[in-house]
Amino acid sequence: MLVATTFLAASARASSRSETSLQTLNRKVLASVNRFRASHGLVALHESAALDRAARRHSLEMGRVGYFSHDSAGGTQFWQRIRHFYPARGYSYWAAGENLVWASPSLRAGGAMRLWISSPPHLANLLSHRWRQIGISAVGVVSAPGVYGGRHVTIITTDFGVRH
């Protein structure tokens, strides 16, 4: 399942033991995104701890609550959620974008990239010349509720950003 978007300028919960951060997958997604961008003459994205935190919170919330959307479970728009972690204050230009994907636990960086590349909105985020930073959070959730149907899933949130 895929969702992509760009913005310019809990009742059901998984136990903490059923969620796993997939740090190796995060690193492989970053490397894959940057290889893809380089092959299209674009600058590499630098990992941002602030965007990583925004992505992590969102991946975990989606897995715990059982929904799949850019907006938070409470209805906060994705750019507002990102701005909380990656503030616009003090910058004359700020933009954020986001790619999401979920699949079985066997999802790898290459598979996520293939899915994003085959989707025009995802591809637009990957190929955007404006992005300079990225945050990535891959999580594994055992028995994910809601839209995941109780399955064991991997959820990846990639948050793109620029501010200057």
Protein Blocks (a to p, Z undefined) as FASTA:
>chain_A
ZZddddehilbccdfklpccdfklmmmmmmmmmmmmmmnopacddddfklmmmmmmmmmm
mmmnopacfbdfkopafklmmmmmmcfehpabdcdddddddddfklcfklmmmmmmmpmk
lmmmmmpmkbmbdcddddddehiahjlnopacddddddddddZZ
